[in-house]
């Protein structure tokens, strides 16, 4: 089949959602173990049903005992502008399905403060936390020798049936953002604002992994991987790590419209 247009991409097609979740969990364990000598493993989580399944696996044997959880720092790729205890919150979902079952401390959890009334303020606060945690250059650009982008060890991604990922929706202003780490992105078709990492942040990660399952994703996945490049229409095409690995873990239903699937 036609592969994604980056040498560092890996497409894995498995049977069903449970298999996709298992692939995602195994990647987490492998990369966390590789990071153990450094004493820090930074991962950005996503929302959705597939991550929910993956989280459940990570909290149970054999996975839970294979990770040194003391080194893991949890972040989020995006979230809705709701209170952290709202069922629609990506943080809330992760807390219920993963975080509360792990031997971690509150200092290891870095959520987006989506309860801020002003979405732009929430985005700015999260960007500042990333600058501090990853020891980045301040927003004024000094000192010149400091990095300007965080280097996540792993960023998990989902994809909507419209080809969006994170809260980078088609034809929205965040798609063209190259300077800020985090933005409040207005999504007119949903009538809401979302807080999201920008594409350059994800593309600076050591690894990014899409977890995609279900027949409703098939048309968008085929367009993203094998159609003409049009990231304004299919924002998932923006994701192409500049010095890292990109994984596409998809089930057979989502891969149904790919030409010559494996």
PyMOL commands that set and color helices and strands:
alter all, ss='L'
color gray80, all
select helices_A, chain A and resi 17-38+49-58+64-66+69-71+90-97+99-101+106-108+119-133+173-176+199-203+215-226+235-238
alter helices_A, ss='H'
color red, helices_A
select strands_A, chain A and resi 9-14+41-45+72-76+78-80+154-157+182-187+192-197+207-212+245-251
alter strands_A, ss='S'
color yellow, strands_A
deselect
rebuild
show_as cartoon
